[in-house]
Amino acid sequence: MPTMKYLAGYPEDIKAQVQQLIRQDKLGELLRNKYPAAHDIRTDSALYDYVLDLKSRFLRNAAAINKIEYDSRIKVLQHALGLHSAISRVQGNRLKASREIRIASLFKEAPPEFLRMIVVHELAHLKEPQHNKAFYQLCLHMEPDYHQYEFDLRLYLTQIELNGN
């Protein structure tokens, strides 16, 4: 049985239901039925446009993002789904800030709902650096089904860890 590391914070009854699906070999089927297609945002350029469109709709006054890309160095199974970074550099007598969003390359092939959830999460960090109540309220403002997609994404990662697909 898997360690259920992606579901560590969930109640035992939820984890038991997931383990039952795994034992019955139905988790992958459930996910394929619920999310039958992958998105078509495959290039860094398309991802850049997608993220900026969401930002312009929900976070017009947030800081500009200098770089948005898929990153093959992000190892989802060990680290994160995406990264946001704010880098400050001194250039002469000025302080220059640069913001970046990087999404794990694994999500080039994911359902569109999962990509949206990750992008919403990273965009929310532009306004709220911590995972607090205001952060999750902002995520819900941008994506009303945020929590469901996050849970299903955790199931998706569990399935990948088990079977590689």
Secondary structure, 3 states (H helix, E strand, C coil): CCCCHHHCCCCHHHHHHHHHHHHCCCHHHHHHHHCCCCCCCCCHHHHHHHHHHHHHHHCCCCCCCCEEEEECCCCCCCCCCEEEEEEEEEECCEEEEEEEEEEEHHHHHCCHHHHHHHHHHHHHHHHCCCCCHHHHHHHHHHCCCHHHHHHHHHHHHHHHHHHCC
